[in-house]
């Protein structure tokens, strides 16, 4: 393929190769500096420490056996040791002293001298330290062979050179490759849109930068994620609604068949079956009502007929209708209503639906104990609390419970029913009244839902 000097791919290739080489040189300099400043310093400090330890041992007992023991401790390692008297005469050494070792012997050390006497590892055979043996008995010399350091530096330099050559060759190859590379995002997007057309909506499109091509890639990926979310939501919704409708319809069909065939034995049995049919019909009615409210919220036709009303009577009505369900589970609903003289500006039918959903949920998810419904005033707000002693909500699920179709636990939902619409509708109704709803919950301890509604000013009551 012919390469144009003025082409973008050629310029990018040169830019990349230049950047790689500069970074590599900087990395080499950093590594070299780290090695020479840290590693060499570590070696020197280690030599001083070991020499000082040997000196302390000899200070306690300065005889030939102890000297030989100190020398033996350095056998089999890269470092060497030599012990001299205070006149720089060798008493023992881990290797035969050479000229460089003898040249660094000094006879004028102070009694407490402990220092580095040779650190030029580039031009001498050893890094050398000396540690005085107490009371002027002699000195311990430690030696580290500098050829090890020079070999490591040589290998590092060789690696840097070889890597630099490889990077240059790679950069030259990139010049020809980049012309095709630039079209890869477009090909990826084409493939992603083809898969989305087949129903595989969620596609990972790798995009970098902030140019028009990158923005297009991000938009396609976001579109796919949204489509996948709606597809999953639709499937979950259909499954939930199917389950919610199947159960009550089964009851209604079964008991209505019994009543139609006239195989009941007593009037009490007939009444019982009719009550079950009525209960299941109400269950379907509430489900359809939630669906209807959700659809109005989604298409923006949700309307409120607000008026100034007392809220306690609404709550009392809801509690009265749900008390039989609580009693059947052995639960007690405790009322603590303290806002009988305070009005709020609400659509009382919508708000009745809110209280019904929240108290019914409390009954569903409480197996023993009690449910407390409170109302009280705080500053300019009327506060409504529904507290239960039920199974609670996991902390990870708390932020998600307000989402449409979200259900905390599928197995729990199968036992208690629900499509995940109730709290979604509740939150939207409360917020449409310029109110707020908050929740506190802990697993196996219970939940408390708190609603904040603005009061009517005293002069208007």
C-alpha positions in Angstrom: 0.0 0.0 0.0 1.4 3.4 -1.0 2.0 5.7 1.9 1.2 9.4 1.5 3.5 11.6 3.5 0.8 14.2 4.1 -1.8 11.6 5.1 -3.3 11.5 8.6 -2.2 7.9 9.1 1.5 8.8 8.3 1.4 11.8 10.7 -0.2 9.8 13.4 2.4 7.0 12.9 5.2 9.5 13.3 3.5 11.1 16.3 3.0 7.7 18.0 6.5 6.6 17.3 7.9 9.8 18.7 5.7 9.6 21.8 6.7 6.0 22.4 10.4 6.8 22.0 10.2 9.8 24.3 8.3 7.8 26.9 10.7 5.0 26.7 13.7 7.2 27.1 12.0 8.8 30.1 11.3 5.4 31.6 14.9 4.3 31.0 16.2 7.4 32.8 13.8 6.9 35.7 14.7 3.3 36.0 18.4 4.1 35.8 18.0 6.8 38.5 16.0 4.6 40.7 18.6 1.8 40.4 21.6 4.0 41.0 20.1 6.1 43.8 18.0 3.5 45.7 19.5 0.1 45.0 23.1 1.3 45.4 22.2 3.2 48.5 20.5 0.1 49.9 23.6 -1.9 49.3 25.8 0.6 51.1 23.4 0.8 54.1 23.2 -2.9 54.2 27.0 -3.2 54.2 27.3 -0.7 57.0 24.7 -2.5 59.1 26.3 -5.9 58.7 29.7 -4.5 59.4 28.4 -2.8 62.5 26.8 -6.1 63.7 30.1 -8.0 63.2 31.9 -5.3 65.0 29.6 -5.5 68.0 30.1 -9.3 68.1 33.9 -8.9 68.1 33.8 -6.1 70.7 32.3 -8.6 73.1 34.9 -11.3 72.5 37.8 -10.4 70.3 39.6 -13.7 69.8 40.6 -15.9 66.8 37.6 -18.2 67.2 35.1 -15.3 67.1 36.9 -13.7 64.2 36.8 -16.9 62.2 33.1 -17.2 63.1 32.4 -13.7 61.7 34.3 -14.5 58.5 32.3 -17.8 58.1 29.1 -15.9 58.3 29.9 -14.2 55.0 30.8 -17.4 53.2 28.6 -18.3 50.2 27.2 -14.8 49.7 28.2 -12.0 47.3 29.7 -9.8 50.0 33.1 -10.3 51.5 34.5 -9.4 55.0 37.9 -8.8 56.4 39.0 -8.2 60.0 42.1 -6.2 60.8 43.8 -5.1 64.0 44.2 -1.4 64.9 47.3 -1.3 62.7 45.4 -2.5 59.6 47.0 -6.0 59.7 44.7 -8.7 58.3 43.6 -11.1 61.0 41.1 -13.0 58.8 39.3 -12.5 55.5 36.6 -14.4 53.6 38.8 -14.2 50.4 42.4 -13.5 49.8 42.9 -9.7 49.9 43.8 -8.2 46.6 45.5 -5.0 45.8 42.3 -2.9 45.7 41.3 -4.2 49.1 44.7 -3.5 50.6 44.8 0.0 49.0 41.8 1.0 51.0 43.1 -0.1 54.4 43.8 2.9 56.6 45.6 3.0 59.9 44.3 6.3 61.1 40.6 5.3 61.8 39.2 6.8 64.9 38.0 4.3 67.5 34.4 4.8 66.7 34.8 5.1 62.9 31.9 3.6 60.9 31.6 4.8 57.4 31.8 4.2 53.7 35.3 4.5 52.4 34.6 3.6 48.7 31.4 4.1 46.8 32.5 4.6 43.2 31.1 1.4 41.8 31.9 2.4 38.2 35.7 2.5 38.6 36.6 0.3 41.6 36.3 -3.4 42.3 34.3 -3.0 45.5 32.0 -0.8 47.5 33.7 -0.8 50.8 32.6 0.1 54.3 34.6 0.0 57.6 33.3 -0.4 61.1 35.5 0.1 64.2 35.6 -2.6 66.8 35.2 -0.9 70.2 38.1 0.1 72.4 40.4 0.4 69.4 40.8 -3.4 69.0 40.5 -3.3 65.2 38.2 -2.9 62.2 35.7 -4.8 60.1 35.8 -4.2 56.4 32.8 -5.1 54.2 33.1 -5.5 50.4 30.4 -5.7 47.7 31.7 -6.6 44.2 30.9 -3.7 41.8 30.9 -5.9 38.7 27.4 -7.1 39.7 26.1 -3.5 39.5 27.9 -2.9 36.2 26.5 -6.1 34.7 22.9 -5.1 35.8 23.3 -1.6 34.3 24.6 -3.1 31.1 21.6 -5.5 30.8 19.3 -2.6 31.5 20.8 -0.4 28.9 20.8 -3.3 26.4 17.1 -3.9 27.1 16.3 -0.2 26.6 18.1 -0.1 23.3 16.5 -3.3 22.0 13.1 -2.2 23.1 13.6 1.2 21.5 14.5 -0.4 18.2 11.4 -2.6 18.5 9.2 0.4 19.2 10.6 2.3 16.2 9.9 -0.7 13.9 6.4 -1.1 15.4 5.7 2.6 14.8 6.7 2.3 11.2 4.3 -0.6 10.8 1.6 1.4 12.4 1.8 4.0 9.6 0.4 1.5 7.1 -2.0 -0.1 9.6 -3.6 3.2 10.8 -5.3 3.9 7.5 -7.4 0.8 8.1 -7.6 1.4 11.9 -9.3 4.7 11.4 -12.3 3.0 9.7 -12.6 0.3 12.4 -15.0 2.3 14.6 -17.4 2.7 11.7 -17.2 -1.0 10.9 -17.9 -1.8 14.6 -20.9 0.5 14.6 -22.2 -1.1 11.4 -21.9 -4.6 13.0 -23.5 -3.4 16.2 -26.5 -2.0 14.4 -26.9 -5.2 12.4 -27.0 -7.2 15.7 -29.5 -4.7 17.2 -31.8 -5.2 14.2 -31.8 -8.9 15.1 -32.9 -8.1 18.7 -29.4 -8.1 20.4 -29.7 -4.6 21.6 -26.9 -4.3 24.1 -23.7 -3.9 22.2 -20.3 -2.9 23.5 -18.9 -0.3 21.1 -15.3 0.8 22.0 -15.1 4.6 21.5 -12.4 7.0 22.5 -12.1 10.7 22.2 -14.8 13.3 21.7 -15.0 13.7 17.9 -18.1 13.1 15.8 -17.4 9.4 15.2 -17.0 8.9 19.0 -20.2 10.7 19.7 -22.0 8.5 17.2 -20.6 5.4 18.8 -21.7 6.5 22.2 -25.2 7.3 21.0 -25.6 3.9 19.3 -24.4 2.2 22.5 -26.7 4.2 24.7 -29.6 3.5 22.3 -28.9 -0.2 22.6 -28.8 -0.1 26.4 -32.1 1.7 26.5 -33.7 -0.7 24.0 -32.4 -3.6 26.1 -33.7 -2.1 29.3 -37.1 -1.6 27.8 -37.1 -5.1 26.4 -36.1 -6.6 29.7 -38.7 -4.5 31.5 -41.4 -5.5 29.0 -40.6 -9.2 29.5 -40.5 -8.9 33.3 -43.7 -7.0 33.2 -45.5 -9.5 31.0 -44.3 -12.4 33.2 -45.4 -10.6 36.4 -48.8 -9.5 35.0 -49.3 -13.1 33.7 -48.6 -14.5 37.1 -50.7 -11.9 38.9 -53.7 -12.5 36.6 -53.4 -16.3 36.4 -53.7 -16.9 40.2 -56.9 -14.9 40.9 -58.5 -16.0 37.6 -57.8 -19.6 38.6 -59.6 -19.1 41.9 -62.5 -17.2 40.2 -62.9 -19.9 37.6 -62.6 -22.8 40.0 -65.1 -21.5 42.6 -67.5 -20.1 40.1 -67.6 -23.6 38.4 -68.4 -25.1 41.8 -71.2 -22.6 42.3 -72.5 -23.0 38.8 -72.6 -26.8 39.1 -74.5 -26.5 42.4 -72.3 -29.0 44.3 -72.0 -26.9 47.4 -73.4 -28.4 50.6 -74.2 -25.5 52.9 -75.0 -21.8 52.7 -71.8 -21.0 54.7 -69.8 -22.8 52.0 -71.5 -20.8 49.3 -70.7 -17.5 51.2 -67.1 -18.5 51.6 -66.7 -19.2 47.9 -68.3 -15.9 47.0 -66.0 -14.1 49.4 -63.0 -15.7 47.7 -64.3 -14.8 44.3 -64.9 -11.2 45.4 -61.4 -11.0 47.0 -59.7 -12.2 43.9 -61.7 -9.9 41.7 -60.6 -7.0 43.9 -57.0 -8.2 43.5 -57.4 -8.0 39.7 -59.0 -4.6 40.0 -56.1 -3.2 42.0 -53.6 -4.7 39.5 -55.5 -3.1 36.6 -55.7 0.2 38.5 -51.9 0.2 39.0 -51.4 -0.5 35.3 -53.8 2.3 34.4 -52.1 4.8 36.7 -48.6 3.8 35.4 -49.8 4.2 31.8 -51.1 7.7 32.6 -47.8 8.6 34.3 -45.9 7.4 31.3 -47.8 9.3 28.6 -48.2 12.4 30.7 -52.0 12.4 31.2 -51.8 11.9 35.0 -54.2 14.6 36.5 -54.9 15.6 40.0 -58.0 17.0 41.5 -56.6 18.7 44.6 -58.5 20.2 47.4 -57.9 21.1 51.1 -58.9 18.1 53.1 -58.2 16.5 56.5 -55.9 13.5 56.0 -56.7 11.4 59.2 -60.2 10.3 57.9 -58.6 9.0 54.7 -56.1 6.9 56.6 -58.8 5.6 59.0 -60.9 4.5 55.9 -57.9 2.6 54.4 -57.1 1.0 57.7 -60.7 -0.1 58.2 -60.7 -1.8 54.8 -57.4 -3.6 55.4 -57.9 -4.7 59.0 -59.5 -8.0 58.1 -56.4 -9.0 56.1 -54.2 -8.0 59.0 -56.3 -9.9 61.4 -56.2 -13.0 59.3 -52.4 -12.9 59.6 -52.5 -12.3 63.3 -51.3 -8.8 62.9 -52.4 -5.7 64.8 -52.7 -2.2 63.1 -52.0 0.5 65.6 -53.3 4.0 64.8 -51.6 7.1 66.2 -53.2 10.0 64.3 -52.5 13.5 65.6 -53.4 15.8 62.7 -57.2 16.0 62.9 -57.2 19.8 62.8 -54.7 20.2 59.9 -55.6 20.2 56.2 -53.4 19.4 53.3 -53.8 20.2 49.6 -54.2 16.8 47.9 -56.2 14.6 45.6 -57.8 12.5 48.3 -58.5 9.6 45.9 -54.9 9.4 44.8 -53.6 9.7 48.3 -56.0 7.0 49.4 -54.4 4.8 46.8 -50.9 5.7 48.3 -51.9 4.7 51.8 -53.6 1.6 50.6 -50.5 0.4 48.7 -48.1 1.2 51.6 -50.3 -0.4 54.4 -51.1 -3.4 52.2 -47.4 -3.9 51.5 -46.7 -3.7 55.3 -49.3 -6.5 55.8 -47.8 -8.6 53.0 -44.3 -8.5 54.3 -45.0 -8.8 58.0 -45.5 -12.3 59.4 -45.8 -11.4 63.1 -45.9 -8.3 65.2 -47.7 -5.1 64.4 -48.1 -2.2 61.9 -48.1 1.3 63.2 -49.6 4.2 61.3 -48.7 7.7 62.6 -49.6 11.2 61.6 -48.1 14.3 63.2 -47.0 17.9 62.5 -43.5 19.1 62.1 -42.9 22.7 61.1 -44.8 23.3 57.8 -45.2 19.6 57.1 -47.8 16.9 57.9 -45.8 13.7 58.4 -47.3 10.2 57.7 -45.4 7.1 58.8 -46.2 3.5 58.1 -44.0 1.3 60.2 -43.9 -2.5 60.2 -42.0 -5.3 61.9 -41.6 -7.3 58.8 -38.8 -8.9 56.8 -37.3 -5.6 55.7 -35.5 -4.6 52.6 -31.8 -5.4 51.9 -29.7 -2.2 51.9 -28.5 -2.8 48.3 -32.1 -2.8 47.1 -33.3 0.3 48.9 -32.3 2.8 46.1 -34.1 0.7 43.5 -37.4 0.0 45.0 -39.0 3.1 43.4 -38.2 1.9 39.9 -40.9 0.7 37.6 -41.3 -3.1 37.7 -38.5 -3.5 40.3 -39.0 -6.4 42.8 -36.6 -7.1 45.6 -36.7 -10.9 45.4 -38.5 -13.0 42.8 -39.1 -15.9 45.2 -40.5 -13.5 47.7 -42.7 -11.9 45.0 -44.1 -15.3 44.1 -45.3 -15.8 47.7 -46.7 -12.3 48.2 -47.6 -11.2 44.7 -46.9 -7.9 43.0 -45.6 -6.5 39.7 -43.2 -3.9 41.0 -45.6 -1.1 40.1 -47.0 -0.2 43.6 -44.0 1.9 44.9 -43.4 3.4 41.5 -47.0 4.8 41.4 -46.8 5.8 45.1 -43.6 7.9 44.6 -45.0 9.6 41.5 -48.3 10.5 43.3 -46.4 11.9 46.3 -44.0 13.9 44.1 -46.9 15.2 42.0 -48.2 16.7 45.3 -44.8 18.5 45.8 -44.2 16.0 48.7 -41.5 13.6 49.5 -41.4 9.9 50.6 -38.4 8.3 52.3 -37.8 4.8 53.6 -35.8 3.2 56.4 -35.4 -0.5 56.4 -33.3 -3.3 57.9 -33.6 -7.0 57.1 -35.5 -9.0 59.7 -36.3 -5.9 61.6 -38.9 -4.0 59.5 -39.4 -1.0 57.4 -40.7 2.6 57.9 -42.1 4.7 55.0 -42.3 8.4 55.8 -44.4 10.8 53.7 -44.0 14.6 53.9 -46.9 16.8 52.8 -47.1 20.6 53.1 -49.8 22.0 55.5 -52.4 24.5 54.7 -51.5 27.9 56.2 -53.3 28.5 59.5 -55.1 31.6 58.2 -56.7 29.5 55.4 -57.8 26.6 57.6 
